[in-house]
Amino acid sequence: MTREIVLTSPPDVFPAANYEHVSIAGDFAYVAGQVARDENGQWVGIGDAGAQAAQVYRNIGRILAHIGATPRDVVKIMVFLTDRNDSAAISTERKKFFGDHRPPHSGIIIGGLGSPEVKVEVEVIAYLPQKK
């Protein structure tokens, strides 16, 4: 049995400087934490956690599509936010993205993220059973 790990990034998500946006290992895809940058690297929704979350989920949707997955394939969500008062706005965008699909979710409130502009970062794990 061979083990293969595939690292990839879609062309319509701003490239990360030091890593790929998704790693596929076996039947699981691990999507790196996404922030509110558009495909050109511009910040979206500065000061507005809901607008940032909408961009974050757009990025996640593009990454999932790139690997042949959909939001319904997501089995775990981790949300990092810098202000608990933004929780409702971020949750609204998560519900828009996932619809009636409700994968397990962890929400972590932290003192700061990679840039002062970032109010929310989201990573997901998706299940992609390999065709045998």
Steps between C-alpha positions, in 0.01 A plus 500: 500500500643836402438821684457820308444851623383754244563870566319746276350847469233623260583780256209717622619526862787732585812284539649459844867591526624186674241224457223359282136557590403133527660169580330176399608195698306182440130574516534836673576853381637753745434860396740757641357786702340747262488874549314779318729558202354496154666327205722808444621509860288801600343504845120472501279639776753685712326564832200283405515141627192394302646624170829333586326172577314515167835531318651224711219264401532603133865398521413171669236432233756558226752272667241226547390528136865479392529157661157378385324555832206704626407648838304179569831311507626705795517298822663756734524879524736705716435873529747741657367846582647798677180643652217294649257779401557397135378146561144555374611663173751223436243230582254655255752463217585143604130408486463661155794299373403162648120524479345217698834312521624541857847347544664518843639843573756642741515873562811643658535861612859619489693824553602542137561333166772534235415860405320770697236516222395140563195457722426137406683198362335168415644158423307189403549128454311326220439129442573386146477123476731381225347297220624146542 
